[in-house]
């Protein structure tokens, strides 16, 4: 191990004979870390004295690729960032793009995107809450969570054609309108979801082992959460009252979203003061119930009309138009040819969504060309993972998996 | 929550009153955008950066408690750009629910800006990432190492003069085509 693997001031060797401190390399390939994380731990017995995390094992140059793919193509890459809730990445990316292009999606598109964003939140939290049990040896809760996730995969398959990497959104719309009968399937899922949540809760929430392994573990104060750039459920579990859906409303979270005076969807933002692993678990459970409530309000009221913006030639035309009309075919070719394509204004824009992990933002710079000049991702995991070194101090090695999971670090989003 | 101070234009006024000698050149990020919803960016010279940032964080009228993002854009060959690197700070005030983008422009041969780790702790990793990807040095950073690429890597991949296909490893292997195989 070379000196570059530690932080300045960290002791690599015990202070002389009889020293109790020792160094343990944890990861990057470790079954308890779920993906590739590596940390160098300084230990006193089994107690962690200090920790240095190393990231970058999954770095794949996503932001560089964003500079050679156009505004629609890049959705395929952003899908692979937070792969636990892929569709939410696409919605956030196109929120930023539409901010840059200065266009507003149609009411129908907004409703579908909101439903998808909330399904993605449930999808993400179900895994996280299940894994909270799995990391402490409770495998069954994980299965209940994953079973419900399967139903969400089915819904996304019906919607976009792919179960996992949906690549569903487009600039000014979505790749295709929802199929007939999809709302009924969503409603069936919403009827089954509370049972899964109750099952998970019955196993964990009042489980003495679970509480003793999570209460007071990984405490993060609200001041630190703000100063370190932590957002989303982790910040709210520490008492930071901030949710982009309420504070900077977009899609159906804003009043008058359909232009006909519909009020914003009704939901509550759970906040806790505990700031530990247990609080993050409770916040995520409650957020899932609130998300289900949001979908219930929208699913019967998806406005009719076009799903893509029609007044500009921005979105790719519907496939039926491409195959069966000459205008659609010309429009399609105009859009995909490398010397035509998008004509965005020269400028910059920042668009952010409240995803399951926190504020997922994109800073898009355009020089007027077909592809973004710069496509910066503001990954919530990256900012959340910074605090790990600080909140893990004083705990035991076996507390690392629950803390890591409670921060919900997704390595592909962390390293991009 | 959204009472006084929720518009970013008043923040710009506060900044001008406090630092009359700095030309902030405030403007919308997207030039054709106007009105209260526009995202406002200001320029701050590198030598005054920490002072201005500390003021923005602490003043009760601005209160930018959170550094949401810190990134960089390489404006090489960008239409109308005068400086090469723009380090961009996205600030957020949770108290007033407003945002501000602060840009600090630096140039070759030694692009260097002061670190804001002392103002927001969360700047530590993003500054390392910008150092890694763009080669911009952050003066006063507690632990400035590469973060995403390996420590022996000698390029800065998000610079515009770095090819998308990469440099190094791949070039050392002959390209196999149907004829040479």
Interface residues (C-beta under 8 A of the other chain):
Chain A: X4 X7 X8 X55 X56 X59 X61 X63 X64 X65 X67 X68 X99 X100 X102 X224 X226 X227 X228 X229 X230 X231 X240 X241 X242 X247 X248 X345 X346 X347 X348 X349 X350 X352 X359 X361 X363 X365 X367 X368 X373 X374 X376 X378 X382 X383 X385 X386 X415 X416
Chain B: X1 X28 X29 X30 X31 X32 X33 X39 X41 X65 X66 X67 X68 X69 X71 X73 X74 X78 X79 X80 X88 X90 X94 X97 X99 X101 X120 X121 X122 X124 X125 X126 X129 X133 X142 X143 X145 X146 X147 X148 X149 X150 X151 X157 X158 X162 X164
